[in-house]
């Protein structure tokens, strides 16, 4: 596909600085781009690459001034570049169509218009699936589960009984929704299972990565709010509530009955104990261990997690421990030498 910078700027509502007649034939990252490509710059740490990239043009923020290359200034370079990729490289995934002959459907299954169910999928009794939703091969959907319209459930996903999933959900391979919560009572050194009779409720426009586990509640429901995006290999325990439009990054783990607010970010490998709250728009940094509630809008890091500025100061002190230990040892030796000299003088 070929487009001029002028055409691209019109597509993304941007402002061209430089020659708008340049023809763009491809898209690429700023380091990998070649002549004819358009790239983007959103992260300030890559500013030095503006004059080094081989790209023919760059999508930038409104703050960028003149460069040696033509640019298109936009409000959000990342979003603009996403639109360009969709224009140059449209998605051509061929989803399953119709109901495969090997799919197994239970009693009273309700299917909307244009629903697709792939080979060897198992749909149990009283399941409801909305219009245009695609269920890939090898999936299991338990009885009395409801899935909204325009969803995508990729291969080998297990959705247990009585789960409710909203519209436009995307669920990637290997994910398990509605597995039993991890609940046991220990009596005389034996662990007795606590029945997990609740369910899982997932809002609209939620995307769930590969190999995610979302446990059903003990009594009521585990909740994933609308617009929330969950990365691969995330564990969400029973009775957890996650607010709308939150981001949960890979390998994060959330213990039971924790409440996550709206627009929260949990970075990679963050771990949260149970029965705490994380306020709206809070950020938990990568590998942070959260042992108590986090107020709204606060960034925390470290273990145990603390306000990020304090955590950085503590970490700086820890990094100085080898030097401080060496200095303390030297001071101790000097004091011992001085004490020995003083004692020697007293004897004489």
N, C-alpha and C positions, 0 to 999 in steps of 0.2 A: 504494500500500500504506500502511496506517495501523497504527501500533503505539504503545502507551504506553511511557513511560520504564521502567516496571516490567518490561514484556515484553522490551524491548531489553536491560536489565540482566541479565535471566535468560539471554538469548542469549549474552552476552559474559562472563558470570560477573563482573559488576561491582557496585559499591555506589552506590546513588542517594543524593545529597545534595540535598534539596529535594523539590519536588512530583513524585511518581512517577506521577501520573495524566495528566500532559501528553501530548497526542497528537502524535506525530511523523509527518510525511507525506513527508519528503524528506531527502536527504543532500547536503552541500556543504562546500567549503573554508571556513575560518574568516573569510576576507575577503569571500567571495561569498555567504555563507549569508543566508537570509531567514527570516522568522517561519514556524515549522512545520518548519524543517530542524534536523537534528542535525549537529554538526561535531566535530572533534577537535583536541587540542592536544598535540603531542609535542615540538616544538622550543621550548626556553626563550625564544628570541628573540621568539616570538609571544605571550608572557605578557601584554604590555600590551593585546592584542586581546581578552582575556577579557571585559572590561567594555564593549567597543565593538562586538563582533559582534552581528548581528541574529538569530543562531541562537536557537532556543528552548531548546537544551540542548547541552552540550559533554562529549565524552569526554576525560578527563584521566588523568594518572598518580595513584598513591596519595598522592603528597606534597601535592597541591593541596588547600587548605582551602576555606572558604566563599567563594562569589562571589555576584554579583547574580543569577546564572542557575543553574538546576538543572544538576548535573553527574553524570556516572557515572564513578566512580574505578575504574581498572583497572591491571593490572600492565604492560600494553603497549598504549597508546592506538592506535598505528598498526595493530597486528594486530586489535584490537577493531573499529576502524573498517572494516577490510577485510571482516570478517564481516558488519557491518551493510550495507555496500554490496552484498554478495552476496545478502543477504536482501531488500533493497529493489529492487535492480536486477539480477536474475538474468541470467547470460550467455545470450544466445539466438542464438549463431552456428550456422548450419546447415551443418555440414561435409558434404563429399561422401559419398555412400553407394554401395556396390557398386563394380563394376569398369566404368568407362566403356568404351563400344564402340571409342573411338579410342585407348585405352591400348595400348601395345605391350609384351608380356611375352615374355621369352626362354625358353630351355629350362630345365627343372628349377627353376622358381620355386616357392618354398614360401610359401603365404599362410595365416596363422592365421585364426581365426574373426572375422567382421565387419570384415575389412580393407577399406578403401575406397581406390580408385585413380582419380584424376581424369582429365579429358580430356588426351590427348596426352602423358601421362607415359610415360617409357621405363624399363622394368625389365629389365635385362640378365640373362644366364644365371646360374643358381645363387644367386640372391638369396633371402634368407629374411626375411620380415616377420611380426612377432608379432601376436597377437590385438588387435583394436580399433584398430590404427594406421591413420592417415589420411594418404594421400599426395595432395597437391593437384595440380591441372593443371600441366603443363609441367615437372615434375620429372624429373631423370635420376638413376638409381641404377645404379652400375656393377656388373660381375659379381663374384660371391662376397662381396657385402656382406651384413651381417646387421643388421637393425633390430629392436629389442625390441618389447614390447607397449605399447599405450596411448599411442603417440607421435603427434605432429602435425608433418608436414613441409609447410610452406606453399608457395605457388606459386614455380616457377622456382628451386628449390634443386638444386644439383648435388652428388651424393655419389659420389665416384669408387670404383674397384674395391677390394675387400678391406677396406673400412672396417667397423668394428664399433661399433654404437651401442646403448646400453642401453635400459631400459624408461622410459617416460614422458618421453621427450625431446621438446622443442619446438624446432623449427628454423624461423626466419623467412625470408622471401623474399630471394632474391639471394645467399644464403650458399653458399660452395663449401667442401666438406670433402674433403680428400685431394688437393688440387692439388699439383703438384711443388714440393718445396722449392727455394729459391733457391741453387743450388750450381753453381759454375763454377770451373775452373782456367784461369788466364791463362798462356799460353805464347806468347812472341814477339808480345805485344800482341793476341793473339786469345783469346777466351773460349770454353772448351770445356765443354759441359754435363756435369755429374756425374749419372749415373743415380740416381733417387730410388726405391729399390725397397722401402721400408718401407710403413707404413700409419698409420692413425689409429684410436685406440680411445677411445670416449666412454662414460662411466659412466651410471648411472641418474639420473633427475631433473635432467638438465642442460638449461638453456635457452640457446639461441644466437640472438642478435639478427639483424637484417637486414644483408646485405652484409658478413658476417664471412668471413674466409679462414683456414682451418686447414690448413697444409701437411702432407703425408705425410712420414714420417721418411726419412732417407737409407738406413738399414738396418733398424732395429727398429721403433719406433712413437712417434708423437706421442700424448700422453695427456691427456685432460681428465677429471678426477676427478668422482665422483658428487656431485650437488648444486651444482656450480659454475654460476654464471650469467654469461653473456657478453653485453655490450651491443652495439649496432650498430657497424659499421665498425671492428672489431678485427682486427689481423693477428697470427696465431700461427704462428711459423716452424717448420721441421722439427726433430724430436726434442725439442721443448719438452714438459715434464711439468708439469701444473698439478694440485695436490692438491685434495682434497675441499672443497666448500662455499666456494670462493673467489669473489670478485666482480671482474670485469674490465670496467671502464667504457669508454664510447665512445672510439674513436680511439686506444686504447692499442696499442702495438706491442711484441711480445716476440721478440727475436732467437733464432737457433737454439741448441738444446741448453741453454737456461736452465731451471732447475728452480724452480718456484713451489710453496711449501708449502701446507698446509691453512689455510683460513679467512683467506687473504690478500686484501687489497683493493688493486687497482691503479686509481687514479682516472683521470679523463679525460685523454687525450693523454699519459699516462706512456709513456716509452720506455726499454726495457731492452736493454743489449748482450747478446751471446751468452755462453754458458759461465759463467754466474754462478748463484748460488742466492739465493732470497728465503725466509727462514725463516717458519715457521708464525705466523699472526696478525700478520704485519708489514703496514704500510700505506705505500703509495707515493702521495704527494700528486699532485694534478693538475699536468701538464706537467713532472713531475720527469724528469730524465735520469739513469738508474741505470747507473753505469759499473763498479761492483764489488758484491760480494755484500752482502746486507742480513741482519743477525742476526734471529732470531725476536723477535716482539713489538715491533719498533722502527718508529717513524714517521719516514720520510725525505721530504725535499722539496728543490726547487731543482735547479740544474744546475751542476756535477755534484752528484747527490743527496747530502745529508748529513743527519745526525740533525736532526729538525725544529727543536728548540730552537736548535741551532747555526746552522742555515740562517736562522732568523728574525733572529738577532743579526747575522749577516753582511749580510743584506738591510737591516737598520736602518742599518748602517754605510754601505752603498752609497747609501741614500737621503740620507745626510748629505754625500755627496761634493760637491754644488754649493756648499753652505755652507762646507765645509772648504776647497774650492778658492778661494773668495772670500777667506776669512780668511788663507789662506797667501799669496795675492797681495798683500793689504794689508800683511801682515808683511814680505814681501819688499821692498815699496816703502819701508816705514819703515826697514828695515835699510839699504837703499841710500842713503836720505836721511841717516841717521846716519853712514854711512861717508863720504859726501861732505863732511859737516860736519867730521868728524875730520880728513880729509885737508886741508881748507881751513885748519884751525887749525894743523896741522903745518907748512904752507907759510909761515904768518905767524910 
